[in-house]
Amino acid sequence: MRDDPQAPPPIADYVLLRPIGRGSYGVVWLARSVTGLYRAVKIVWRESFEDPQPYEREFRGIKEFAAISLVAPRQLALLHVGRNDAEGFFYYVMELADDVETGREIEPTGYIPNTLKEVRARRHRLPAAEAIALAVELAEGLAELHQRGLVHRDIKPSNIILVGGAPKLADIGLVVSTRNSELTMSRVGNPGY
């Protein structure tokens, strides 16, 4: 067991500034790279799981997704994956969502990720043309995944982020191959989405 379960482990070349998202399988941190760029870093701890299967399933999903993330333009860019079995975690570095107020201008202390959930909370309704444009982009992104034999198992407003104004699916650890028998045998995600 870790001394301080709230403290992140050291991640080479990144300073983890503060948590910006939590899921059932990990915590996403706002991080600054040695070059000064802001990124999102998700850390997934083995101890968060009763048995190793879901932990390994999430890691396999990351590996599957990594193969396409930089060549499929509508996918979230996965920039690095690391694993520390001795300490019991893996992590991945991703492009950062826009700030809900300032877009690509990131102020670390006030940063709030621009998710569809946040957009809905602030604006309530989107104009039809904007909603249709977002839906089309998301459908194209899903088609990219499906053409490569992958599915995302938790599409919901908080897992849709805007990067440079374009919608992308987050929580990519829930991406699995359709060739994987675990797809039909596991329940993840949120009912209703």
C-alpha atoms as an extended CHARMM CRD file, in Angstrom:
* protein
*
       193  EXT
         1         1  MET       CA              0.0000000000        0.0000000000        0.0000000000  PROA      1               0.0000000000
         2         2  ARG       CA              1.2500000000        3.4700000000       -0.8610000000  PROA      2               0.0000000000
         3         3  ASP       CA              2.1420000000        5.9070000000        1.9140000000  PROA      3               0.0000000000
         4         4  ASP       CA             -0.1170000000        8.6450000000        0.5460000000  PROA      4               0.0000000000
         5         5  PRO       CA             -2.8180000000        7.3290000000       -1.7950000000  PROA      5               0.0000000000
         6         6  GLN       CA             -3.6170000000       10.8950000000       -2.9070000000  PROA      6               0.0000000000
         7         7  ALA       CA             -0.0570000000       11.7000000000       -4.0000000000  PROA      7               0.0000000000
         8         8  PRO       CA              0.8690000000       10.9020000000       -7.5870000000  PROA      8               0.0000000000
         9         9  PRO       CA              4.0140000000        8.9540000000       -8.3840000000  PROA      9               0.0000000000
        10        10  PRO       CA              6.8560000000       10.7580000000      -10.1240000000  PROA      10              0.0000000000
        11        11  ILE       CA              6.3960000000       10.7310000000      -13.9020000000  PROA      11              0.0000000000
        12        12  ALA       CA              9.5770000000       11.3690000000      -15.8640000000  PROA      12              0.0000000000
        13        13  ASP       CA              9.6810000000       14.7470000000      -17.6210000000  PROA      13              0.0000000000
        14        14  TYR       CA              6.3440000000       15.9350000000      -16.1570000000  PROA      14              0.0000000000
        15        15  VAL       CA              5.2670000000       17.9130000000      -13.1280000000  PROA      15              0.0000000000
        16        16  LEU       CA              1.8030000000       16.7800000000      -12.0630000000  PROA      16              0.0000000000
        17        17  LEU       CA              0.0080000000       19.9520000000      -11.0020000000  PROA      17              0.0000000000
        18        18  ARG       CA             -3.4390000000       18.8550000000       -9.8400000000  PROA      18              0.0000000000
        19        19  PRO       CA             -6.1790000000       16.3090000000      -10.5170000000  PROA      19              0.0000000000
        20        20  ILE       CA             -8.6150000000       17.3920000000      -13.2280000000  PROA      20              0.0000000000
        21        21  GLY       CA            -10.6750000000       14.2240000000      -13.6100000000  PROA      21              0.0000000000
        22        22  ARG       CA            -11.5030000000       10.9900000000      -11.8580000000  PROA      22              0.0000000000
        23        23  GLY       CA            -12.9440000000        7.7720000000      -13.1210000000  PROA      23              0.0000000000
        24        24  SER       CA            -13.5450000000        4.3470000000      -11.7330000000  PROA      24              0.0000000000
        25        25  TYR       CA            -10.1160000000        3.2630000000      -12.9940000000  PROA      25              0.0000000000
        26        26  GLY       CA             -7.8340000000        6.2140000000      -12.3840000000  PROA      26              0.0000000000
        27        27  VAL       CA             -7.1200000000        9.8830000000      -11.8780000000  PROA      27              0.0000000000
        28        28  VAL       CA             -6.3180000000       12.3540000000      -14.6520000000  PROA      28              0.0000000000
        29        29  TRP       CA             -3.7930000000       15.0580000000      -13.7620000000  PROA      29              0.0000000000
        30        30  LEU       CA             -3.0170000000       18.3950000000      -15.3490000000  PROA      30              0.0000000000
        31        31  ALA       CA              0.7000000000       18.1560000000      -16.0350000000  PROA      31              0.0000000000
        32        32  ARG       CA              3.4210000000       20.4170000000      -17.3760000000  PROA      32              0.0000000000
        33        33  SER       CA              6.1600000000       18.8660000000      -19.4910000000  PROA      33              0.0000000000
        34        34  VAL       CA              9.8200000000       19.8290000000      -19.3760000000  PROA      34              0.0000000000
        35        35  THR       CA              9.1330000000       21.8540000000      -22.5310000000  PROA      35              0.0000000000
        36        36  GLY       CA              6.4170000000       23.8250000000      -20.7260000000  PROA      36              0.0000000000
        37        37  LEU       CA              3.4880000000       22.2740000000      -22.6100000000  PROA      37              0.0000000000
        38        38  TYR       CA              0.4040000000       21.2460000000      -20.6780000000  PROA      38              0.0000000000
        39        39  ARG       CA             -0.8180000000       17.6800000000      -21.0280000000  PROA      39              0.0000000000
        40        40  ALA       CA             -3.2420000000       15.3130000000      -19.3430000000  PROA      40              0.0000000000
        41        41  VAL       CA             -1.7030000000       12.3320000000      -17.5300000000  PROA      41              0.0000000000
        42        42  LYS       CA             -3.8850000000        9.4690000000      -16.3710000000  PROA      42              0.0000000000
        43        43  ILE       CA             -2.5350000000        7.1900000000      -13.6600000000  PROA      43              0.0000000000
        44        44  VAL       CA             -4.1230000000        3.7850000000      -13.1260000000  PROA      44              0.0000000000
        45        45  TRP       CA             -3.1600000000        1.9040000000       -9.9360000000  PROA      45              0.0000000000
        46        46  ARG       CA             -3.2910000000       -1.8820000000       -9.7570000000  PROA      46              0.0000000000
        47        47  GLU       CA             -4.4950000000       -1.6920000000       -6.1200000000  PROA      47              0.0000000000
        48        48  SER       CA             -7.7230000000       -0.0590000000       -7.3260000000  PROA      48              0.0000000000
        49        49  PHE       CA             -8.8690000000       -3.4200000000       -8.6940000000  PROA      49              0.0000000000
        50        50  GLU       CA             -9.9430000000       -6.5150000000       -6.8010000000  PROA      50              0.0000000000
        51        51  ASP       CA             -8.2850000000       -8.7320000000       -9.3780000000  PROA      51              0.0000000000
        52        52  PRO       CA             -5.8140000000       -8.0820000000      -12.1880000000  PROA      52              0.0000000000
        53        53  GLN       CA             -8.1630000000       -8.6920000000      -15.1450000000  PROA      53              0.0000000000
        54        54  PRO       CA             -9.7560000000       -5.2160000000      -15.4300000000  PROA      54              0.0000000000
        55        55  TYR       CA             -6.3700000000       -3.5670000000      -14.8380000000  PROA      55              0.0000000000
        56        56  GLU       CA             -4.7790000000       -5.5810000000      -17.6340000000  PROA      56              0.0000000000
        57        57  ARG       CA             -7.8510000000       -5.0650000000      -19.8480000000  PROA      57              0.0000000000
        58        58  GLU       CA             -7.4790000000       -1.2870000000      -19.5100000000  PROA      58              0.0000000000
        59        59  PHE       CA             -3.7720000000       -1.5410000000      -20.3360000000  PROA      59              0.0000000000
        60        60  ARG       CA             -4.5430000000       -3.6730000000      -23.4070000000  PROA      60              0.0000000000
        61        61  GLY       CA             -7.0920000000       -1.0580000000      -24.4910000000  PROA      61              0.0000000000
        62        62  ILE       CA             -4.4270000000        1.6210000000      -24.2300000000  PROA      62              0.0000000000
        63        63  LYS       CA             -2.0280000000       -0.4760000000      -26.3100000000  PROA      63              0.0000000000
        64        64  GLU       CA             -4.6880000000       -1.0450000000      -28.9830000000  PROA      64              0.0000000000
        65        65  PHE       CA             -5.5690000000        2.6490000000      -29.0480000000  PROA      65              0.0000000000
        66        66  ALA       CA             -1.9280000000        3.8040000000      -29.1350000000  PROA      66              0.0000000000
        67        67  ALA       CA             -1.5070000000        2.1620000000      -32.5300000000  PROA      67              0.0000000000
        68        68  ILE       CA             -4.0600000000        4.5120000000      -34.1190000000  PROA      68              0.0000000000
        69        69  SER       CA             -4.1660000000        7.6320000000      -31.9550000000  PROA      69              0.0000000000
        70        70  LEU       CA             -1.6340000000        9.6420000000      -33.9210000000  PROA      70              0.0000000000
        71        71  VAL       CA             -2.7350000000        8.5500000000      -37.4030000000  PROA      71              0.0000000000
        72        72  ALA       CA             -6.5010000000        8.9170000000      -36.9810000000  PROA      72              0.0000000000
        73        73  PRO       CA             -7.1870000000       12.6740000000      -36.8410000000  PROA      73              0.0000000000
        74        74  ARG       CA            -10.4210000000       12.5060000000      -34.8600000000  PROA      74              0.0000000000
        75        75  GLN       CA             -8.8920000000       10.5000000000      -32.0100000000  PROA      75              0.0000000000
        76        76  LEU       CA             -7.3760000000       11.8650000000      -28.8290000000  PROA      76              0.0000000000
        77        77  ALA       CA             -3.5990000000       11.9820000000      -29.2720000000  PROA      77              0.0000000000
        78        78  LEU       CA             -1.9570000000        9.4630000000      -26.9560000000  PROA      78              0.0000000000
        79        79  LEU       CA              1.5880000000       10.7810000000      -26.6310000000  PROA      79              0.0000000000
        80        80  HSD       CA              3.2400000000        8.2930000000      -24.2780000000  PROA      80              0.0000000000
        81        81  VAL       CA              2.4470000000        5.1820000000      -22.2350000000  PROA      81              0.0000000000
        82        82  GLY       CA              4.5040000000        4.0650000000      -19.2540000000  PROA      82              0.0000000000
        83        83  ARG       CA              4.2630000000        1.2040000000      -16.8040000000  PROA      83              0.0000000000
        84        84  ASN       CA              5.8510000000        0.6200000000      -13.4070000000  PROA      84              0.0000000000
        85        85  ASP       CA              5.0090000000       -2.8940000000      -12.2600000000  PROA      85              0.0000000000
        86        86  ALA       CA              7.2370000000       -2.5970000000       -9.1820000000  PROA      86              0.0000000000
        87        87  GLU       CA              5.1440000000        0.3540000000       -7.9380000000  PROA      87              0.0000000000
        88        88  GLY       CA              1.8890000000       -1.0950000000       -9.2970000000  PROA      88              0.0000000000
        89        89  PHE       CA              0.6910000000        1.4490000000      -11.8680000000  PROA      89              0.0000000000
        90        90  PHE       CA              0.6600000000        2.4340000000      -15.4850000000  PROA      90              0.0000000000
        91        91  TYR       CA              0.0720000000        5.8750000000      -16.9460000000  PROA      91              0.0000000000
        92        92  TYR       CA             -0.5120000000        7.5580000000      -20.2260000000  PROA      92              0.0000000000
        93        93  VAL       CA              0.0650000000       11.0860000000      -21.4760000000  PROA      93              0.0000000000
        94        94  MET       CA             -2.5540000000       12.6790000000      -23.7150000000  PROA      94              0.0000000000
        95        95  GLU       CA             -3.2470000000       15.9640000000      -25.3920000000  PROA      95              0.0000000000
        96        96  LEU       CA             -5.1250000000       18.2830000000      -23.0780000000  PROA      96              0.0000000000
        97        97  ALA       CA             -8.7250000000       19.3770000000      -23.5580000000  PROA      97              0.0000000000
        98        98  ASP       CA             -9.3480000000       23.0520000000      -24.1690000000  PROA      98              0.0000000000
        99        99  ASP       CA            -10.1620000000       25.1830000000      -21.1380000000  PROA      99              0.0000000000
       100       100  VAL       CA            -13.9040000000       25.7650000000      -20.9190000000  PROA      100             0.0000000000
       101       101  GLU       CA            -13.3920000000       29.5530000000      -20.7790000000  PROA      101             0.0000000000
       102       102  THR       CA            -10.0810000000       30.2840000000      -22.5010000000  PROA      102             0.0000000000
       103       103  GLY       CA             -9.7390000000       27.5290000000      -25.0900000000  PROA      103             0.0000000000
       104       104  ARG       CA             -6.1110000000       26.6370000000      -25.7880000000  PROA      104             0.0000000000
       105       105  GLU       CA             -4.8100000000       29.2860000000      -23.3480000000  PROA      105             0.0000000000
       106       106  ILE       CA             -4.1980000000       27.2230000000      -20.2110000000  PROA      106             0.0000000000
       107       107  GLU       CA             -3.9700000000       28.8270000000      -16.7730000000  PROA      107             0.0000000000
       108       108  PRO       CA             -3.2060000000       25.8860000000      -14.4630000000  PROA      108             0.0000000000
       109       109  THR       CA             -4.8850000000       27.1450000000      -11.2950000000  PROA      109             0.0000000000
       110       110  GLY       CA             -8.2250000000       27.8340000000      -12.9560000000  PROA      110             0.0000000000
       111       111  TYR       CA             -8.1930000000       25.2180000000      -15.7050000000  PROA      111             0.0000000000
       112       112  ILE       CA            -11.4970000000       23.4000000000      -16.2530000000  PROA      112             0.0000000000
       113       113  PRO       CA            -11.5680000000       20.8030000000      -19.0690000000  PROA      113             0.0000000000
       114       114  ASN       CA            -14.0040000000       21.6430000000      -21.8370000000  PROA      114             0.0000000000
       115       115  THR       CA            -16.2370000000       18.5720000000      -21.9280000000  PROA      115             0.0000000000
       116       116  LEU       CA            -19.6560000000       18.1920000000      -23.4630000000  PROA      116             0.0000000000
       117       117  LYS       CA            -20.9570000000       17.7880000000      -19.8970000000  PROA      117             0.0000000000
       118       118  GLU       CA            -19.4880000000       21.1860000000      -18.9670000000  PROA      118             0.0000000000
       119       119  VAL       CA            -20.8430000000       22.7910000000      -22.1500000000  PROA      119             0.0000000000
       120       120  ARG       CA            -24.3230000000       21.4710000000      -21.3820000000  PROA      120             0.0000000000
       121       121  ALA       CA            -24.1380000000       22.6730000000      -17.7740000000  PROA      121             0.0000000000
       122       122  ARG       CA            -23.1540000000       26.1800000000      -18.8520000000  PROA      122             0.0000000000
       123       123  ARG       CA            -25.2000000000       26.6170000000      -22.0120000000  PROA      123             0.0000000000
       124       124  HSD       CA            -28.0660000000       24.1610000000      -21.3960000000  PROA      124             0.0000000000
       125       125  ARG       CA            -28.9170000000       23.8310000000      -25.0760000000  PROA      125             0.0000000000
       126       126  LEU       CA            -26.7630000000       24.0340000000      -28.1350000000  PROA      126             0.0000000000
       127       127  PRO       CA            -28.0350000000       25.5170000000      -31.3900000000  PROA      127             0.0000000000
       128       128  ALA       CA            -29.1340000000       22.7380000000      -33.7380000000  PROA      128             0.0000000000
       129       129  ALA       CA            -26.3520000000       23.4050000000      -36.2610000000  PROA      129             0.0000000000
       130       130  GLU       CA            -23.6720000000       23.2040000000      -33.5540000000  PROA      130             0.0000000000
       131       131  ALA       CA            -25.1570000000       20.0180000000      -32.0610000000  PROA      131             0.0000000000
       132       132  ILE       CA            -25.3170000000       18.4130000000      -35.5020000000  PROA      132             0.0000000000
       133       133  ALA       CA            -21.7100000000       19.3920000000      -36.2880000000  PROA      133             0.0000000000
       134       134  LEU       CA            -20.5160000000       17.8530000000      -32.9970000000  PROA      134             0.0000000000
       135       135  ALA       CA            -22.5530000000       14.6930000000      -33.6270000000  PROA      135             0.0000000000
       136       136  VAL       CA            -21.1490000000       14.3020000000      -37.1390000000  PROA      136             0.0000000000
       137       137  GLU       CA            -17.5540000000       14.7090000000      -35.9030000000  PROA      137             0.0000000000
       138       138  LEU       CA            -18.1300000000       12.1830000000      -33.1110000000  PROA      138             0.0000000000
       139       139  ALA       CA            -19.7250000000        9.7240000000      -35.5360000000  PROA      139             0.0000000000
       140       140  GLU       CA            -16.7120000000       10.0830000000      -37.8440000000  PROA      140             0.0000000000
       141       141  GLY       CA            -14.4020000000        9.4390000000      -34.8770000000  PROA      141             0.0000000000
       142       142  LEU       CA            -16.3710000000        6.3420000000      -33.9240000000  PROA      142             0.0000000000
       143       143  ALA       CA            -16.2220000000        5.1530000000      -37.5300000000  PROA      143             0.0000000000
       144       144  GLU       CA            -12.3960000000        5.4820000000      -37.3930000000  PROA      144             0.0000000000
       145       145  LEU       CA            -12.3610000000        3.2580000000      -34.3090000000  PROA      145             0.0000000000
       146       146  HSD       CA            -14.8000000000        0.7250000000      -35.7220000000  PROA      146             0.0000000000
       147       147  GLN       CA            -12.9140000000        0.4710000000      -39.0300000000  PROA      147             0.0000000000
       148       148  ARG       CA             -9.9110000000       -0.6370000000      -36.9970000000  PROA      148             0.0000000000
       149       149  GLY       CA            -11.8980000000       -3.2110000000      -35.0280000000  PROA      149             0.0000000000
       150       150  LEU       CA            -12.1100000000       -1.1010000000      -31.8460000000  PROA      150             0.0000000000
       151       151  VAL       CA            -15.0350000000        0.1180000000      -29.7440000000  PROA      151             0.0000000000
       152       152  HSD       CA            -15.3090000000        2.6730000000      -26.9410000000  PROA      152             0.0000000000
       153       153  ARG       CA            -17.4940000000        1.3670000000      -24.1380000000  PROA      153             0.0000000000
       154       154  ASP       CA            -18.4110000000        4.5380000000      -22.2830000000  PROA      154             0.0000000000
       155       155  ILE       CA            -19.5420000000        7.3520000000      -24.5390000000  PROA      155             0.0000000000
       156       156  LYS       CA            -21.1230000000       10.0100000000      -22.3370000000  PROA      156             0.0000000000
       157       157  PRO       CA            -20.9470000000       13.8170000000      -22.0710000000  PROA      157             0.0000000000
       158       158  SER       CA            -18.0730000000       13.8220000000      -19.5540000000  PROA      158             0.0000000000
       159       159  ASN       CA            -16.0100000000       11.5670000000      -21.8720000000  PROA      159             0.0000000000
       160       160  ILE       CA            -16.3670000000       13.9030000000      -24.8500000000  PROA      160             0.0000000000
       161       161  ILE       CA            -13.7340000000       16.6270000000      -24.7120000000  PROA      161             0.0000000000
       162       162  LEU       CA            -13.0410000000       19.5270000000      -27.0370000000  PROA      162             0.0000000000
       163       163  VAL       CA             -9.4860000000       19.9060000000      -28.3070000000  PROA      163             0.0000000000
       164       164  GLY       CA             -8.9150000000       22.9230000000      -30.5130000000  PROA      164             0.0000000000
       165       165  GLY       CA            -12.6940000000       23.1120000000      -30.6890000000  PROA      165             0.0000000000
       166       166  ALA       CA            -12.9950000000       19.5690000000      -32.1130000000  PROA      166             0.0000000000
       167       167  PRO       CA            -14.8060000000       16.8500000000      -30.1400000000  PROA      167             0.0000000000
       168       168  LYS       CA            -12.7730000000       13.7780000000      -29.1760000000  PROA      168             0.0000000000
       169       169  LEU       CA            -13.4970000000       10.7520000000      -27.0150000000  PROA      169             0.0000000000
       170       170  ALA       CA            -11.6660000000       10.5960000000      -23.6960000000  PROA      170             0.0000000000
       171       171  ASP       CA            -11.3400000000        7.7050000000      -21.1950000000  PROA      171             0.0000000000
       172       172  ILE       CA             -9.5920000000        5.7120000000      -23.8770000000  PROA      172             0.0000000000
       173       173  GLY       CA             -8.7060000000        2.8910000000      -21.5130000000  PROA      173             0.0000000000
       174       174  LEU       CA            -12.2330000000        1.6570000000      -22.1740000000  PROA      174             0.0000000000
       175       175  VAL       CA            -11.4200000000        1.0700000000      -25.8420000000  PROA      175             0.0000000000
       176       176  VAL       CA            -11.2520000000       -2.6400000000      -26.6860000000  PROA      176             0.0000000000
       177       177  SER       CA            -10.8570000000       -4.7640000000      -29.7600000000  PROA      177             0.0000000000
       178       178  THR       CA            -13.9870000000       -6.3620000000      -31.1720000000  PROA      178             0.0000000000
       179       179  ARG       CA            -11.8520000000       -9.4840000000      -31.5350000000  PROA      179             0.0000000000
       180       180  ASN       CA            -11.4970000000       -9.6130000000      -27.7530000000  PROA      180             0.0000000000
       181       181  SER       CA            -13.8810000000      -12.0270000000      -26.0280000000  PROA      181             0.0000000000
       182       182  GLU       CA            -13.8110000000       -9.8190000000      -22.9180000000  PROA      182             0.0000000000
       183       183  LEU       CA            -15.8630000000       -7.2750000000      -24.8430000000  PROA      183             0.0000000000
       184       184  THR       CA            -19.0050000000       -9.3270000000      -24.4310000000  PROA      184             0.0000000000
       185       185  MET       CA            -18.0990000000      -10.7250000000      -21.0300000000  PROA      185             0.0000000000
       186       186  SER       CA            -17.3920000000       -7.4960000000      -19.1480000000  PROA      186             0.0000000000
       187       187  ARG       CA            -19.5790000000       -4.6450000000      -18.0290000000  PROA      187             0.0000000000
       188       188  VAL       CA            -17.9440000000       -1.2720000000      -17.9010000000  PROA      188             0.0000000000
       189       189  GLY       CA            -19.1210000000        2.2110000000      -18.5320000000  PROA      189             0.0000000000
       190       190  ASN       CA            -22.3550000000        3.7550000000      -17.4200000000  PROA      190             0.0000000000
       191       191  PRO       CA            -25.8090000000        2.3570000000      -18.1210000000  PROA      191             0.0000000000
       192       192  GLY       CA            -27.7920000000        4.7380000000      -20.2900000000  PROA      192             0.0000000000
       193       193  TYR       CA            -24.7580000000        5.7310000000      -22.3350000000  PROA      193             0.0000000000
